[in-house]
Amino acid sequence: MPQRVAITGASGLIGGALSAFLIDRGDEVLHLVRRPARTAAEISWDPAHRVLDPGALAGVDAVVHLAGVNVGDKRWTPSRKQEIFASRVDGTHTLAAALAEADHPIRMVSQSAVGYYGSDRGNEVLTEDSESGHGFLAEVVRAWEAAAEPARAAGLHVAHPRTGIVLAPGAGAMGPLLRLAQLGLAGPIGSGEQYWPWITLRDTVRGIAFLLDHPDVDGPINLVGPAPARQKDIAAELARQLHRPALLPAPGMGVRLYLGEFANDILGSQRVMPGRLTASGFVHDDDTLPKAIAWLLDHR
């Protein structure tokens, strides 16, 4: 049955792809925007000041909350870190509080991140039952998920897809690596031994849609591929399919000088598995690294 789904962050990488996917399958999609609504398909809100009229959500079946500033496009100054934190916590609390006050139950899919597990867990296999880690992003994610408590306390279904590194052409974490690989310059970043919990953009979108269709699958859900790979192997597979070499390493010291504190998360290892997602019946389209890289390159 078609659903009426409201999306925050609809202009972003995942939000844009999700909107198109849901519309294509017959759902009605509304966008929450931070300005006066211009069409019937928009809902105005002000997350910075925690303003959202519950009445504006009339007829909405579910809300997908994706809004938040980019964590990797600027150095983490104290003011930038505060912006990252506030953009996630304030928006989530605003939305959860409005859902709790709405006159009918509305499901909430509130994006989270594998940053919950900390920046470097080595070879440890991480599931939804694993403890949270250390570092700035782990702190952010804990507060981010906790901010949805008003919706949970009201008895609503709330899912937190802890998204990994999204493989998307020309965007996200893979954008720079893909450009280097096309020039034959990709290679290990730091040791290259660190696990990257990748997932393709199409499986990210399909995974979120799966959570919309299965409200009983709530709480934290690792939204990652079933075969996390070491960074050097991702670079090597990119190079293999592009018929380029993958030999030039990026020393850890240089990465730290360039990226600052965020380098800890690029150089760290997170061997995250999608345990609850696959146990619930979700099947990845891109279940191996070669398939994922092939899809990425086909959609450049």
N, C-alpha and C positions, 0 to 999 in steps of 0.2 A: 504494500500500500504506500503511495507517495506520502512523503513527510514534508512538513514546513520547518525548515532549518535556518536558524540565524547564525551568522558567522562573524566573529571579530577578527581583525587582521586579514580580511579577505583580499587585500591588495598585495599581500606578501607571496612568497614562493609557494608555500603549501596552500594558503588560503585561496589563491587564484586557481590552482589546479583542482582543489577540492570543490570549489563553486562550479566549475565547468563539469566535473564528474557527476555531481549530484543533479545538476540541471539536465544533463544528458540522459540520466536514468529516470527522469520524470519528477524529481522533487522540486518543491518551491524553495528558493533560496533568498534570504534577506541578509543585508549587510548592516552591521552596526558601524556607524561612522561618527567621527569626532567633530561634527559640524551639523548645522540644521539639515534635516532630511530633505532631499530634493524630489524623491520619487516614493511610490508606495512600497518599493522594495528596499527602503532604507529605514533604519531606526537610529535616532540620534542618542548619543550618550557622552558622558564626560568622565572617563575613568580617573583622571588626575584629581578630580574633586569628588569622586565617588557618587556620581549622579547618573541614575538610570531609572526611568519610570517603569515600574512593573506592568502598568497597563499597556505599555507599548509592545509587550510581548504576547498580547492576546492572540490565540490561535497557533502559537509556536509550539512545536512538538519537542524540539531539542535545540540546544545552543552549542556550537563548537567555538571554543575560546582559543585563539591562536595569537592574539596581539602581544607584542613585546618588542623592545628595541633589540637590534642585532648585537650579539655579544662579541663578534670577532672583527668588526669593521673599523674599530678605533682602539687605541691603547686604553688600558684600564686605569685612568686617573681616578682619584677619589670621587670626583663629581660624576664621571661616567659609570662607575660601579653603583653609585646611588641611583642613577637613572635606570640602569639595568634592573636593579632590585625593585624599585618603585613601579616601573612599567608592568611588571608581572604581578606583584602582590596587590597593588591598588586596583588594577583592572579585574583580577580574579575575585577579590572581595566584593567589588561593586556589582559584578555580575551575579555572584552567588547570593548576595543579599537580596537583589531584585527577584531572582528565581524563587527564593524562600517566601517572598511576599506575593508572588503571582497567584491568581485565582484558580490555577489549574497546575497539575504537576508537569514540569518541564525537565527533560534529561539534560545533563551537562557533560560534555567531553572537553576537558580542560587540559590543554597541552602542557606537558612537562618535558623533562630531558634526562638522558642518562648521566648528566652531570651530578645527579643525586648520589651516585656511587663514588664520587671523588675522582681526582685527576690521575691517580696511578694505582691500580689494583693488580698489576703484574699479570700472571697467568690464571688468577682466581676466576672461576666461572661464576658470573653474577646473575642472579635471578631476582624476581620481585621480593623474595624473602631475605635477600642480602641486606646487611646493615648499610646505612648511609656512610659516605666517606668524608674526607676533609677537604677544605679549600673553599674559595669564594662561591663557585658555582653550586657546590653541594649545599652551602648555606642558603643560596637563593632558591634552589629547588625545594628544600624543606619548607621554607616560608611560602613559596608559590603554591604548593599542594595544600598546605594548612589553611591558606586564605579561602579555600572553597568550603570551609566548615559550615557556614550558614546554610548552604544548600544541603549538605549531608545531614545536618541537624534537623532539617525540615523533612527528612525522609526521602529526598530525591536521589535518583541514581547519578553518581558522579564517577566518571572514568578519567584517569590521568595517563594518557599515552606518553611514556618516557621515550622520546624520540632520539634515535641515534644520529649518525652522520648521514645526511640525506644526499644520495647520489643524484644530482640534477645537472643537466648540461648548462654550462655558463653561469652557474649560480651556487651559492652556498660554499661549503668547505671544498668542494671538488672543482670549483671554477679555476682557481689558480693552479691546482695540480694538473688539471686537464690541459691548460695552456702550456705548461712546462713540458708535459708529455708529448704534445704535438711538435714541440721543438727538439725533442730528444733529450731533454734536460731533467726529466723526472728521475727520482731515485730515493734512497732512504732519507727520511727526515729524522735527525738524531740517529739513534741506533737502528731504527726501522723495525725493531722487534716488537714494538707496542701494538696491541690489538686495537683496531678501529671498528666499532660496532656500526657497520654500514647498513643502509636500506635504500632502495631506489625510491624516487619520488612517486612513481605509480603505486608501489606497494605501501608507501606512507599514506597516500590518499585512500587506497582500498582498505587499509587497516582502520583508518578513522571512520570510513563508511561502515565497516563491519561493526565497530563499537556503537554506531548509531542504530544499527539494525539489531543489536544484541544487548539491550540495556542491562541484562543480568550479568554481563561481563563488566564489572566496575572496579573501582579502586585503581591501584597502580598496574599498568600494563606496559611491558617492555616492547616498544614499537621499533624493532630492529630486524635485520635479516637473520636467517637461521644458521649462518656460517660466518661468524666474525673472523676477520683476517688480519694478519699483521700488516702494518703500513707498507713495508717493503714489498709485500706480495701484491698489494693493491697497485702500487706503482709499476711493478713488473708486469702485471696483467694488462694494465693500460698500455704500456709500451709494446707488449706482444701483439695486441690487437691493432695497434696503430703502426706496427712494423717500425718501431723506433727503439733506440737503446734506452736503458734506464740505469745509468751508472753514476750520475752526478749526485753525491750526497749533500745534504744540507746539515752541517754540524749543529749540534744542540746549542752550542754557545751563540752561534749566529742567529738561530731561531729566537732565542731568548732576547738577544739585543734588538731584534726587529719587532717582536710581538709583545715583549714585556711579560707581565704576569700570565697572560692568556697562553703563553707558550707551554705552561705546565700541562694544559689540557690537550695540546697538540702532541706533545712528547709523551704524555702519560698513556697508560694501557687500561682499556676497559673491555673485558671479554664478556659482553652482555648477551644473554640468550633470551629469545621470545617465548619463554615457557608458558605463560598463561594464555598468550595469543594463540599459539599453535594447539594447545590443549583444548581451547574453545572451538576449534574447527577451522580457523583461518588457514588458508593455503597461499603461500607467497607465489607470485608469478616469477619472481627472480630469486630463486632459492640457492643459487651458487654464485660465486664471484664472477666466473666467466659470463654467465647469463646477465648479471647485473651490469658489467662493463659493456657488454654488447648492446644492451638496451640504452645505456648512457650515450654510447657513440652513435647509435642509430638516430638519436634525438638531439644531436648537436645543432 
